Amino acid sequence: PQYTRVWIPDPDEVWKSAEIIKDYHEGDKSLRLKLEDETIFEYPVDLHGDELPFLRNPDILVGENDLTALSYLHEPAVLHN
């Protein structure tokens, strides 16, 4: 199945790409992610803040010259593009 892809902050690479591999249910304290190297990672969710990971743009938009054409326009999307 196709999972939602996101960007998570990383101290070494600045941003890492990951897929959400388990549905989020109200009250969950983390998102289960799979990183590009197949590592499973639990991303903590702050229920009182806005600490959700940024959504990734579809692959078809990678390398787009006009940044306004991106579905999601935020720091990791611009840097990746």
Secondary structure as GFF3:
##gff-version 3
##sequence-region A 1 81
A	DSSP	beta_strand	5	10	.	.	.	ID=ss1
A	DSSP	beta_strand	14	20	.	.	.	ID=ss2
A	DSSP	beta_strand	30	35	.	.	.	ID=ss3
A	DSSP	beta_strand	40	44	.	.	.	ID=ss4
A	DSSP	beta_strand	54	55	.	.	.	ID=ss5
A	DSSP	three_ten_helix	59	61	.	.	.	ID=ss6
A	DSSP	three_ten_helix	67	69	.	.	.	ID=ss7
A	DSSP	alpha_helix	75	80	.	.	.	ID=ss8
###
